Amino acid sequence: MSSLTILIILLSLFHVGVMALMLWIRIYRTKQERATVVPVPATPCARCGRPSTHQEYDGLDPNEQRDPHTGRAWSADLTHYQPLCDAHVPAIST
């Protein structure tokens, strides 16, 4: 065997070893992160109590803004948004 062949084999083994080490570190870290995740309680829908999936503007902000492209009203004050589930989110008209 020539020295170039041996060098290529050693470099290939080194790369495989480094890849295996990186995978082991990634899998080990992911297992630790999963073990420490605390479930966040879902915010109930303002209308029916089911878990909410959206936030909908209530239209009551005296300083309401308008999107220049769509014309939809919005508020910078997050207290003017209600949590709503999928069943109560109004369809967006375009």
CYANA upper distance limits for C-alpha pairs under 8 A (distance plus 0.5 A):
  1 MET  CA      5 THR  CA      6.93
  1 MET  CA      6 ILE  CA      7.52
  2 SER  CA      6 ILE  CA      7.05
  3 SER  CA      7 LEU  CA      6.59
  4 LEU  CA      8 ILE  CA      6.69
  5 THR  CA      9 ILE  CA      6.72
  6 ILE  CA     10 LEU  CA      6.60
  7 LEU  CA     11 LEU  CA      6.59
  8 ILE  CA     12 SER  CA      6.58
  9 ILE  CA     13 LEU  CA      6.68
 10 LEU  CA     14 PHE  CA      6.61
 11 LEU  CA     15 HIS  CA      6.67
 12 SER  CA     16 VAL  CA      6.70
 13 LEU  CA     17 GLY  CA      6.58
 14 PHE  CA     18 VAL  CA      6.66
 15 HIS  CA     19 MET  CA      6.60
 16 VAL  CA     20 ALA  CA      6.64
 17 GLY  CA     21 LEU  CA      6.68
 18 VAL  CA     22 MET  CA      6.68
 19 MET  CA     23 LEU  CA      6.68
 20 ALA  CA     24 TRP  CA      6.64
 21 LEU  CA     25 ILE  CA      6.67
 22 MET  CA     26 ARG  CA      6.61
 23 LEU  CA     27 ILE  CA      6.58
 24 TRP  CA     28 TYR  CA      6.45
 25 ILE  CA     29 ARG  CA      6.51
 26 ARG  CA     30 THR  CA      6.60
 27 ILE  CA     31 LYS  CA      6.76
 28 TYR  CA     32 GLN  CA      6.97
 29 ARG  CA     33 GLU  CA      6.73
 30 THR  CA     34 ARG  CA      6.65
 31 LYS  CA     35 ALA  CA      6.78
 32 GLN  CA     36 THR  CA      7.00
 33 GLU  CA     37 VAL  CA      6.78
 42 ALA  CA     51 PRO  CA      5.96
 42 ALA  CA     52 SER  CA      7.28
 43 THR  CA     51 PRO  CA      6.23
 43 THR  CA     52 SER  CA      6.15
 43 THR  CA     83 PRO  CA      7.45
 44 PRO  CA     48 CYS  CA      8.25
 44 PRO  CA     49 GLY  CA      5.15
 44 PRO  CA     50 ARG  CA      5.74
 44 PRO  CA     51 PRO  CA      5.06
 44 PRO  CA     52 SER  CA      5.83
 44 PRO  CA     83 PRO  CA      7.41
 44 PRO  CA     84 LEU  CA      8.04
 44 PRO  CA     85 CYS  CA      8.40
 45 CYS  CA     49 GLY  CA      5.05
 45 CYS  CA     50 ARG  CA      5.78
 45 CYS  CA     51 PRO  CA      6.25
 45 CYS  CA     52 SER  CA      5.28
 45 CYS  CA     82 GLN  CA      8.36
 45 CYS  CA     83 PRO  CA      5.73
 45 CYS  CA     84 LEU  CA      4.92
 45 CYS  CA     85 CYS  CA      5.88
 46 ALA  CA     82 GLN  CA      6.82
 46 ALA  CA     83 PRO  CA      6.23
 46 ALA  CA     84 LEU  CA      6.39
 47 ARG  CA     84 LEU  CA      7.60
 47 ARG  CA     88 HIS  CA      8.08
 50 ARG  CA     85 CYS  CA      6.98
 51 PRO  CA     84 LEU  CA      8.39
 51 PRO  CA     85 CYS  CA      6.63
 52 SER  CA     83 PRO  CA      6.04
 52 SER  CA     84 LEU  CA      5.31
 52 SER  CA     85 CYS  CA      4.60
 52 SER  CA     86 ASP  CA      7.78
 53 THR  CA     83 PRO  CA      7.71
 53 THR  CA     84 LEU  CA      6.72
 53 THR  CA     85 CYS  CA      5.60
 53 THR  CA     86 ASP  CA      6.82
 54 HIS  CA     83 PRO  CA      6.30
 54 HIS  CA     84 LEU  CA      5.80
 54 HIS  CA     85 CYS  CA      6.78
 54 HIS  CA     86 ASP  CA      7.80
 54 HIS  CA     89 VAL  CA      7.71
 55 GLN  CA     81 TYR  CA      6.19
 55 GLN  CA     82 GLN  CA      5.88
 55 GLN  CA     83 PRO  CA      5.11
 55 GLN  CA     84 LEU  CA      6.46
 56 GLU  CA     81 TYR  CA      5.65
 56 GLU  CA     82 GLN  CA      5.75
 56 GLU  CA     83 PRO  CA      6.97
 56 GLU  CA     84 LEU  CA      7.28
 56 GLU  CA     89 VAL  CA      7.84
 57 TYR  CA     73 ALA  CA      8.48
 57 TYR  CA     74 TRP  CA      6.90
 57 TYR  CA     75 SER  CA      7.71
 57 TYR  CA     80 HIS  CA      6.37
 57 TYR  CA     81 TYR  CA      4.92
 57 TYR  CA     82 GLN  CA      6.97
 58 ASP  CA     80 HIS  CA      6.15
 58 ASP  CA     81 TYR  CA      6.24
 58 ASP  CA     82 GLN  CA      7.17
 59 GLY  CA     64 GLU  CA      8.10
 59 GLY  CA     73 ALA  CA      7.88
 59 GLY  CA     74 TRP  CA      8.11
 59 GLY  CA     80 HIS  CA      7.76
 60 LEU  CA     64 GLU  CA      8.38
 60 LEU  CA     80 HIS  CA      7.20
 61 ASP  CA     75 SER  CA      6.99
 61 ASP  CA     77 ASP  CA      8.14
 61 ASP  CA     80 HIS  CA      6.98
 63 ASN  CA     75 SER  CA      7.69
 64 GLU  CA     73 ALA  CA      6.97
 64 GLU  CA     74 TRP  CA      6.34
 64 GLU  CA     75 SER  CA      5.53
 64 GLU  CA     76 ALA  CA      8.13
 65 GLN  CA     73 ALA  CA      6.10
 65 GLN  CA     74 TRP  CA      5.77
 65 GLN  CA     75 SER  CA      6.38
 65 GLN  CA     76 ALA  CA      8.34
 66 ARG  CA     71 GLY  CA      6.02
 66 ARG  CA     72 ARG  CA      6.07
 66 ARG  CA     73 ALA  CA      5.03
 66 ARG  CA     74 TRP  CA      6.66
 67 ASP  CA     71 GLY  CA      5.36
 67 ASP  CA     72 ARG  CA      5.92
 67 ASP  CA     73 ALA  CA      6.93
 67 ASP  CA     74 TRP  CA      7.92
 70 THR  CA     94 THR  CA      8.18
 75 SER  CA     80 HIS  CA      7.41
 84 LEU  CA     88 HIS  CA      6.40
 84 LEU  CA     89 VAL  CA      6.67
 85 CYS  CA     89 VAL  CA      6.98
